[in-house]
Amino acid sequence: MRIAVAGGTGAVGRRVVAALVASGHDAFALTRSSGHDLTATDAQPALVSALAGCAATIDVTSVATTSSATSTRFFGAVTGNLLAAERAAGVPHHIILSIVGAVEAPAAYYAGKKLQEDLVMASSGGWSILRATQFHEFAAQMVEQGRMGPVQVVPTMRSQPVAAADVAEVLVEIALGEPRGLDRDLGGPQEENMADMVRRYLAATGQKRPVLEVPLPGPWGHALRDGTLLPGATARRASQTFADWLAAL
């Protein structure tokens, strides 16, 4: 089976590609380095050619931003280009990775994810949406983004982190079957506090600095704190804990 992976070199994307190839499928990454700028206004002709013969496209693209405008512009362009190219190429299944709670808290980065979901749900072809919680790797991203001099600043946030590898496995399972529509959410095995995750990550990687937990203002900050981003009772639970992930670093 030939499957395209948009964002195939990212934390989840490279695992999706590897899992597909290991299973004997023809998987390839759609990235800028492969000559596909998915945000470009003239991206579709090259995409139509690349997607010819594909049974599915898995979109795990991402953009590093907390700006609603930047996020919606990115996901609007990428999703629009992919869906249009898929229709022209006859690709029957479009799969996206979304975030648990993004629709309920459509601000900052999550604003783009909600738009992405809306566009996919309104599309005419077959589609599947997997909503997952934050990855274990999110703690490392917080460290990169939140250092302020000698202090590490982390937003007050409840999370139930999941391994990127576990997310990739479920995406591959979905891609190899029929479109599911909105699939069951996927979360990690247990709830964690983000500030504590960052402290543990710093300790595990030999970094010593105090962590300052700061509640963010507004509806988005409230959603980070009130459990909106946690999976519900019917969600699937992956097995790898944050402690397991740290031990494997």
N, C-alpha and C positions, 0 to 999 in steps of 0.2 A: 504494500500500500504506500502511495506517495503522499506525504504530509508536509505542509509548510509550517514553519514556526516563526511567527513574527516576534522579534526580540529574542531570537534564539541563542544569544551569547550572554544573556543576563543570568541572575541567580537561579531562576526557575527554568528559563529557556534552554540553557546548556544541558540541564538535567533531562528535560523533555526530549531534546534531540538525541542524547546518549541512550535514553531508555528505548526510544523508537528504533534506533539503529541496532541496539543489542537484541531487539525482538525480530530483527530481519526486515524492517521496513525502510523505505527510501525517504529519509527525513532531511530537510535542509533549512537553514536559517535565512530569514529575510531581514537583513540589517544594512546599515549604511556601508559597512565594509564589503558587503556582497553586491553593492551597487544599487540598493533600494532604500531611498529616503522616503519613508512612509508618510511623512508630513508634506511632501512637495506637491504642488498643484498639478504637476505633470507626471506624477508617479504611476498613474494607472496603466499606460501602455506597456511599460516594462513588467508591471505586476501581472497583467493578463498573460503575458508570455511565460512568466515564471510559474504561474499557478496552473497552467495547462496540464491536465491529467491528474490533478490532486484530488484526493478523496476528502480532505479536510484542511482547514487552516486553524492553527492554535495561536491566538494572540495573547502574548504575555509581555507586551511592550510596557514601558514605564518611562516616567520623566521625573527628574529630581527637582521638585518644587513644592512649596506650600501656598502658591498663588492659585486661586480659583480660576482666574483668567488664563494663566499659562496652562493649567491642567486641562481645562475645557477646550482650549485651542488645540492642544496636542492630541487628546483622545478623539476630538471631533474630526480632525484631519485624518488620523490614522484609521479610525473605524470607517469613515466615509470612503476612503481610498480602497481599503481592503474589501469592503462589501461590494462596491461597484465593480472591482476587478474580478471578484469571485463570480458575480452574476455573468460577466462577459466570458469567463473561462469555464463556466459550468461546474464550479466547486459546490457540492451539495451540503457541506457542513461547516459552520463557523463556530468556533469555540473561544470564549474569552475567560480570563481569570479576573474576577472582581474581588471586592473586599466585604467581609461581613460588617454590616452597619453603615456602609457608604451611602445607601439610599436614604437611610434615616437621618444621616448627618452630612448632607451634600454641601460641604464647605471645604475650602482649601483644596488639597489634593483630591479629596473625595468628590468634589464637584465634577471633575472630569470623569471619574468612574461612574457616577450616576448617568451622565450624558452618554457614556459608552454603552451602558446597559440599555438605556432608552432607545438608542439607535439600533442596537442589535435586536431588541424585542419587536421593533417596528419593521424590521427587514422582512423580505419576502421568502428568503431561503430557510433551510434548516439551521437551527442554532442551539447551542448549549451554553449556559452560564454557570461557572463554579465560583462561588463566593468562599474565600478562605480568610482566616485570621492572619495577623501579622506573622512574619517568619521569625525564627530564632535569630536570623541574621540582622533583624531590625535593631537589635541592641547595638551591634557594631556600627550601623548607620547613625544611630543616636550619638555615639561617641564621636564619630567624624563630624557631625553637624553641630553638636552642642557644646564644644569646648570654648570656654571664654576665659582666656588667661590660665590661671592655675585651677580653675573650677570647671566642673562638668555640669552643665545645666540640662535637666531632663523634665519634660512636661509630666504632670501628674496623669497617670494613664493606667487603666486596667487592660490586661491583654491575656489571651490564651494562645500563646505562640505555637506555631506548627513548623515542622521541618520542611524546607523548600523541596527536598527530595520526595517527601510524602505527597506534597501538592503535585509535583511532576507526575508521579505514578497515577494519580487519579485523573489528571488531564489526559494522559495517554490512554487510559481505560475508556474515557469518554470518547476520544477521537476515533477509537477502533470500533465503535458501535454506532447505533442510530442516534440522531439528535434527541436530546433529553429536555430541551427547554431550560427552565430554571431548576438546576439540580440541587440536591441536599448540600447544605453548608458543610465546610470542613474546618475543624479546629484542632488545636493541640490537646494533650491529655489533661492539662490542669491550668488554672488561672495563675497569672504572675503579675507582680507590680513592676512597671517598666523601670522605675528608678532602681529597684533591687536588681533587676536583670542587668542594668548598666554597671552597677557596683560589682556584680559577680563577673561580668565580662572584663572589666578593668583589672580585677584581681587575677583572673585567669591568664591575661595577656601581659602581666607584669607592669601595669600602669598604676601609678599611685597619685590620685587627686580626689578631693572631696566631691561628692555628687549633691547638687542642689536641686531639689524637686520643686517645680513651679507650676501651679494650676493656671492653665491658659484661659483667657476670658472668652465670653461669647458662647453661642450654641455649640460650636465645634469643640471648644475646650470642655464644655459640660459633657458632651458625648464621649470624650476620652475617659472621663471619670465615672460616668454613671452606669457603665455596663452595656452601652449600645453596641460596642464593638466585640462583645462576647457572643459565642455561638449559642443557639437555643437548644432546647431539650432534644429536638429531633436531628440535630447535626451529627455528622460522622466525627469520630475522634481518632486522630492519628496516634501512634504509639510513642514516638521519640519525645522525651521531655527536654526542657531547656538545659537541665543538668547533664543529660546524655550528650547533648550537642556541645556543651562546653568541654566535656571530657574528651571529645574527639578532636578538639582544636590542635 
